[in-house]
Amino acid sequence: MGCWDQNTSNIDLKDIQETSIPAYGFFAFGVLGNVLALCTICLNRQQHQWRSFYIFFLGLAMSDCLNQALVFPFEVLRYESDFTYRISDDECHFISFSYAFTQISSGLIIAGLTTDQHMSLIMGRQLDTMVGNRRIYVFALFAMWAVAAFVSSIHLIFGESEIFYPGSWCFINVSSEDFGSSASALVYSLTGILTLIYTVSLHLYIMCRSHRDAELTGHLVDTDRITGYYDIHVNIFLMTSVTFYVLCWGPFLVDILLRSVNVVSSCTGRLELWLVRLVDFKSNLNPWLYVILRKENLRRIVRKFRSCRAGNIQDGEGENDRLVSDTHM
């Protein structure tokens, strides 16, 4: 049990000045975005000849949806009861596992997308002709979920779960001096931080190498594909996703790491609430990035921008359509 939860009996519920608006807003924002993204993929499924991106993105959308579906009902009960509803121990274990699992799995999937981009850079067309290509990516996706489940379940066996302020969510008990809880928090935070470091480093390497070597760039642009990794809309999606993962997930990971090694020993409170809301924002943003950065929408944005700069807004598609390849994301 965390120090905030231990002191709950000494806290007047009227002193908890929190609103349910962020919880409802993130839920609506995430559900609508995931529905739009999944519908877009399903409606254009016949055009997806490059399947790796869509397999990984579907896994990413499923992980983000799980976070909303599994955790949101408990937040609603807590807020709508004016903080009189108390999460039970079993519910706290379930919520803490769900939070950890969805965050780790999403991070690993983004890392998988970047790794696949690197493979495309090196192998080019050979990657498309590999036997059992789709099964390999499906297996990789399930392997990522398995790793995320293992990392997320360690504290259920050796540690404890903690109810965090304002009693609407749970996570690994980072306020306890118990070795199992501290070790579980350390494993979780290091897994996330190392995943972010790997993803960012590899993404920067890909950008630099493809920019300097025109021949390798050709491996990413393949006229036989409907979507290639070097298509501008795919690159922008990956770059933006990686950036938001670092900015939104990174502070939460650092906070958990510092608490797991006792650098920070103060009780958890509003800081952790806002950090986890930042993580929720990141999870709910991914489907919207996919929808907004689709080839058709990005082409309209580029054409409008070019037309405005030229002082002549064109109604037709014109030459600017060539700025983005005629591919479907």
Phi and psi in degrees as a GROMACS rama.xvg file:
@    title "Ramachandran Plot"
@    xaxis  label "Phi"
@    yaxis  label "Psi"
@TYPE xy
-77.4506  163.894  GLY-2
-66.1566  -33.9968  CYS-3
-65.2545  -42.7876  TRP-4
-66.4169  -33.2368  ASP-5
-67.0654  -31.5087  GLN-6
-93.5886  5.94452  ASN-7
-60.2768  -35.1285  THR-8
-64.8096  -22.0868  SER-9
-93.6363  1.1821  ASN-10
-102.539  127.607  ILE-11
-73.4373  125.805  ASP-12
-58.5849  -24.8888  LEU-13
-70.1615  -18.2864  LYS-14
-79.9991  -11.8824  ASP-15
-84.5971  96.9621  ILE-16
-97.9125  73.8787  GLN-17
-123.477  148.467  GLU-18
-112.625  151.979  THR-19
-85.3557  -2.24203  SER-20
-58.3376  -46.3915  ILE-21
-59.3685  -39.945  PRO-22
-63.0084  -48.1935  ALA-23
-66.0173  -39.517  TYR-24
-64.4284  -45.4504  GLY-25
-64.8161  -37.9316  PHE-26
-64.0134  -48.6627  PHE-27
-64.9091  -42.3937  ALA-28
-61.4688  -43.5384  PHE-29
-72.0408  -44.3117  GLY-30
-62.883  -47.0403  VAL-31
-62.3594  -43.0808  LEU-32
-63.9446  -44.3718  GLY-33
-66.322  -38.4923  ASN-34
-63.3968  -46.1703  VAL-35
-62.6298  -42.9388  LEU-36
-66.3423  -44.9821  ALA-37
-66.493  -38.4209  LEU-38
-64.6727  -38.9623  CYS-39
-62.8843  -43.4572  THR-40
-64.8119  -44.8347  ILE-41
-65.2147  -40.4135  CYS-42
-67.6549  -26.212  LEU-43
-112.007  22.8338  ASN-44
-64.4287  -27.3754  ARG-45
-71.4988  -15.9994  GLN-46
-97.2855  -1.71214  GLN-47
-88.661  81.6295  HIS-48
-82.1583  -23.7874  GLN-49
-96.4574  102.258  TRP-50
-90.2444  -19.6322  ARG-51
-60.2451  -45.0987  SER-52
-60.527  -41.6705  PHE-53
-74.1594  -33.325  TYR-54
-64.4236  -46.7794  ILE-55
-68.1283  -39.471  PHE-56
-66.9923  -38.5393  PHE-57
-60.4883  -41.1237  LEU-58
-62.7951  -38.4402  GLY-59
-64.8724  -43.7888  LEU-60
-64.943  -39.712  ALA-61
-64.5369  -40.7556  MET-62
-63.4782  -43.1221  SER-63
-66.6213  -38.1323  ASP-64
-65.8528  -36.621  CYS-65
-61.0215  -39.9686  LEU-66
-60.4434  -41.5232  ASN-67
-71.0596  -43.5941  GLN-68
-72.5438  -33.6146  ALA-69
-89.7659  -30.7452  LEU-70
-100.459  -35.5139  VAL-71
-56.867  -41.5691  PHE-72
-57.891  -35.5721  PRO-73
-72.0538  -34.3376  PHE-74
-63.5931  -42.157  GLU-75
-62.0769  -45.6354  VAL-76
-59.2189  -40.4699  LEU-77
-68.5967  -47.1178  ARG-78
-71.0897  -43.6044  TYR-79
-70.408  -18.8321  GLU-80
-91.4538  10.4764  SER-81
55.7175  39.8384  ASP-82
68.3818  19.9459  PHE-83
-89.9013  -22.8205  THR-84
-73.4516  132.046  TYR-85
-115.021  128.159  ARG-86
-67.9374  130.846  ILE-87
-75.7996  170.094  SER-88
-62.9181  -43.3751  ASP-89
-64.6225  -41.6315  ASP-90
-64.83  -36.3083  GLU-91
-65.8714  -41.6281  CYS-92
-61.4221  -41.6667  HIS-93
-64.7066  -44.7902  PHE-94
-66.7282  -43.5151  ILE-95
-63.5648  -40.1426  SER-96
-65.0589  -42.723  PHE-97
-61.9738  -45.4311  SER-98
-60.6642  -50.1644  TYR-99
-63.5887  -43.0374  ALA-100
-63.9266  -47.5072  PHE-101
-66.6241  -35.604  THR-102
-70.7458  -46.7649  GLN-103
-65.3176  -44.9201  ILE-104
-63.7668  -39.2917  SER-105
-64.1344  -42.242  SER-106
-63.3094  -41.1354  GLY-107
-66.8441  -35.8697  LEU-108
-67.8567  -41.7313  ILE-109
-60.5666  -39.7465  ILE-110
-64.074  -37.2969  ALA-111
-64.5707  -39.9133  GLY-112
-61.8902  -42.7675  LEU-113
-67.3426  -39.0485  THR-114
-62.9723  -41.7473  THR-115
-65.3514  -35.4989  ASP-116
-62.6077  -40.5358  GLN-117
-65.4764  -39.7215  HIS-118
-63.132  -38.3405  MET-119
-65.4459  -35.9677  SER-120
-63.9128  -41.2482  LEU-121
-82.4163  -42.9367  ILE-122
-95.2479  -27.9364  MET-123
62.726  -130.157  GLY-124
-64.7414  -24.5967  ARG-125
-60.2096  -31.4992  GLN-126
-67.1433  -33.3897  LEU-127
-71.6618  -27.7505  ASP-128
-95.2853  3.67685  THR-129
-63.4586  134.922  MET-130
-69.5261  135.22  VAL-131
70.1468  29.708  GLY-132
-55.8142  -47.3642  ASN-133
-64.4746  -40.6248  ARG-134
-64.3411  -33.7803  ARG-135
-62.8295  -44.3052  ILE-136
-69.6152  -38.2119  TYR-137
-63.5405  -42.8298  VAL-138
-62.4139  -42.0079  PHE-139
-62.1101  -39.825  ALA-140
-62.745  -45.5827  LEU-141
-66.8682  -32.9174  PHE-142
-64.8989  -39.5673  ALA-143
-63.4879  -43.9258  MET-144
-61.7564  -37.3649  TRP-145
-65.4188  -43.8236  ALA-146
-62.8124  -43.8021  VAL-147
-62.4779  -40.0346  ALA-148
-65.4143  -39.0881  ALA-149
-64.9268  -49.2135  PHE-150
-62.0866  -36.515  VAL-151
-78.0281  -16.8009  SER-152
-100.677  -4.40944  SER-153
-59.7092  -43.7266  ILE-154
-69.745  -19.4516  HIS-155
-72.2392  -23.9773  LEU-156
-97.0066  -45.4577  ILE-157
-108.756  -13.0746  PHE-158
-128.008  -149.738  GLY-159
-136.563  163.971  GLU-160
-105.456  150.744  SER-161
-123.578  137.003  GLU-162
-83.3552  123.07  ILE-163
-98.9834  156.319  PHE-164
-56.4166  136.35  TYR-165
-97.1269  40.6155  PRO-166
85.1477  17.6655  GLY-167
-105.865  -4.87785  SER-168
-153.509  160.212  TRP-169
-130.517  155.917  CYS-170
-155.952  -174.441  PHE-171
-59.4067  139.028  ILE-172
-72.0841  96.8925  ASN-173
-92.6708  -2.6547  VAL-174
-96.965  -6.73053  SER-175
-87.9853  150.405  SER-176
-88.8986  3.54096  GLU-177
-64.1051  132.693  ASP-178
-63.244  -40.0832  PHE-179
-61.4503  -43.0959  GLY-180
-67.3049  -42.9871  SER-181
-63.4707  -42.4347  SER-182
-65.6629  -39.7361  ALA-183
-63.8236  -44.0147  SER-184
-64.1106  -37.7734  ALA-185
-65.6984  -43.7133  LEU-186
-62.9144  -44.3373  VAL-187
-60.7863  -50.8799  TYR-188
-66.2568  -41.9041  SER-189
-66.8769  -38.1092  LEU-190
-59.846  -46.1378  THR-191
-66.2111  -44.1497  GLY-192
-65.6892  -44.4166  ILE-193
-64.6594  -35.4807  LEU-194
-63.2142  -43.302  THR-195
-65.4884  -43.336  LEU-196
-61.6372  -44.9381  ILE-197
-61.5041  -46.1136  TYR-198
-64.5958  -47.027  THR-199
-64.7347  -44.8869  VAL-200
-62.0555  -45.6912  SER-201
-66.9062  -38.3784  LEU-202
-65.0143  -42.3925  HIS-203
-65.0653  -38.164  LEU-204
-63.3757  -43.1173  TYR-205
-62.4456  -44.3212  ILE-206
-62.5654  -44.2963  MET-207
-67.5369  -45.1537  CYS-208
-69.0369  -42.2516  ARG-209
-68.4622  -29.3585  SER-210
-72.0904  -34.4359  HIS-211
-85.9281  -24.642  ARG-212
-117.772  103.758  ASP-213
-65.0598  -32.3195  ALA-214
-66.5378  -41.6792  GLU-215
-67.8302  -34.3427  LEU-216
-58.0344  -35.3181  THR-217
-63.1103  -26.3881  GLY-218
-65.7898  -29.138  HIS-219
-86.8568  -19.5927  LEU-220
-106.494  109.483  VAL-221
-129.166  119.515  ASP-222
-66.8395  -16.6704  THR-223
-81.9705  -11.3863  ASP-224
-92.9362  149.239  ARG-225
-80.9583  -33.1563  ILE-226
-135.004  128.371  THR-227
-117.243  159.305  GLY-228
-65.5945  -25.164  TYR-229
-87.0084  -4.36955  TYR-230
-56.7947  138.19  ASP-231
-60.6726  -35.7147  ILE-232
-69.7441  -35.0798  HIS-233
-70.4583  -43.7744  VAL-234
-61.8677  -42.3473  ASN-235
-65.8576  -39.7904  ILE-236
-60.6708  -48.1206  PHE-237
-65.3284  -43.6266  LEU-238
-63.2664  -43.247  MET-239
-67.9853  -40.7816  THR-240
-62.9919  -45.0062  SER-241
-61.6657  -42.429  VAL-242
-61.2619  -46.6012  THR-243
-70.0006  -30.8664  PHE-244
-63.2366  -41.7088  TYR-245
-67.3177  -46.3431  VAL-246
-70.6543  -34.5405  LEU-247
-96.1802  -37.4815  CYS-248
-89.4934  -31.1169  TRP-249
-55.9947  -50.2442  GLY-250
-58.8375  -38.4187  PRO-251
-64.6157  -43.3248  PHE-252
-63.2995  -41.7912  LEU-253
-64.0576  -41.4698  VAL-254
-61.9136  -44.7  ASP-255
-65.3756  -39.785  ILE-256
-62.9582  -46.9962  LEU-257
-63.2378  -35.4622  LEU-258
-74.3508  -33.5944  ARG-259
-68.4605  -26.1142  SER-260
-104.967  13.4483  VAL-261
64.0076  23.3933  ASN-262
-71.8964  -36.2268  VAL-263
-113.65  123.632  VAL-264
-120.175  -0.304979  SER-265
-69.0117  159.27  SER-266
-65.5864  147.481  CYS-267
-68.7071  152.315  THR-268
-162.875  -134.74  GLY-269
-67.2442  -28.8863  ARG-270
-58.8495  -48.4463  LEU-271
-65.4611  -33.8943  GLU-272
-61.5462  -45.1694  LEU-273
-73.9463  -30.2891  TRP-274
-67.0563  -40.2605  LEU-275
-73.3584  -28.8069  VAL-276
-66.8223  -34.0893  ARG-277
-65.0446  -39.1536  LEU-278
-64.7172  -41.9445  VAL-279
-61.4975  -39.0068  ASP-280
-61.1654  -42.6531  PHE-281
-60.3423  -43.9908  LYS-282
-64.6971  -37.2405  SER-283
-81.3788  -14.2212  ASN-284
-82.0387  -30.1824  LEU-285
-53.8118  -49.6041  ASN-286
-62.7552  -33.3508  PRO-287
-68.7451  -36.9963  TRP-288
-60.2269  -41.6797  LEU-289
-62.9086  -44.3603  TYR-290
-67.6273  -45.8393  VAL-291
-69.3759  -37.4495  ILE-292
-92.4252  17.1292  LEU-293
-63.5091  156.616  ARG-294
-53.5157  -46.4519  LYS-295
-64.3496  -45.0716  GLU-296
-70.274  -40.6559  ASN-297
-65.232  -36.4363  LEU-298
-63.5372  -40.4344  ARG-299
-63.9533  -40.3608  ARG-300
-64.2697  -46.5682  ILE-301
-63.4051  -42.9336  VAL-302
-64.0657  -41.6261  ARG-303
-65.2849  -41.3789  LYS-304
-64.0683  -45.6047  PHE-305
-64.1849  -39.0296  ARG-306
-67.0573  -39.5694  SER-307
-65.8988  -39.7842  CYS-308
-64.1474  -36.7059  ARG-309
-80.6619  -10.6511  ALA-310
76.2763  15.7497  GLY-311
-140.06  92.7641  ASN-312
-72.868  115.317  ILE-313
-94.795  139.968  GLN-314
-84.4466  -30.4021  ASP-315
-81.0633  176.117  GLY-316
-81.2585  -39.1488  GLU-317
56.9432  -160.599  GLY-318
-72.4862  -23.0498  GLU-319
-65.7733  -18.1459  ASN-320
-62.0759  -22.0743  ASP-321
-77.3074  -9.93438  ARG-322
-64.2399  -30.5584  LEU-323
-122.905  128.496  VAL-324
-59.1855  151.11  SER-325
-77.049  66.4425  ASP-326
-121.794  164.36  THR-327
-113.733  131.311  HIS-328
